[in-house]
Amino acid sequence: MTAYVIGHISVRDPERWAEYRAKVPATLADWGGELVLRGVRRAVWDGTHRHTDTVVLRFATLDAATGWHDSPAYQALVPLRHQAAEVELILFED
């Protein structure tokens, strides 16, 4: 079953966020991860949504998504992510 990682993001430091974004793609390759969407919110049509940005990553399996998230390569970027933005990172399975 396909797994998706969805990040809801509020950027605090644009320069650090740009650095983080530039480094993430290299961490996906070993896990077969694919960037599906990287977008900026334009409207909230119903309810509330406090974050401005969203990212969607796709993996072939839940194990691949978990492996990517827990990998040393990605975990090395987590402190930079925390400095750069508030992120809610959510794992879904299709």
FENGI-V698413 format. One record per helix or strand. SS is the DSSP state (a for helix, b for strand). FROM is the first residue (numbers start at 1). TO is the last residue. If there is no record, write none. Layout:
# FENGI-V698413
SS:FROM:TO
SS:FROM:TO
This chain:
# FENGI-V698413
b:3:11
a:14:31
b:34:40
b:53:59
a:62:70
a:72:84
b:85:93
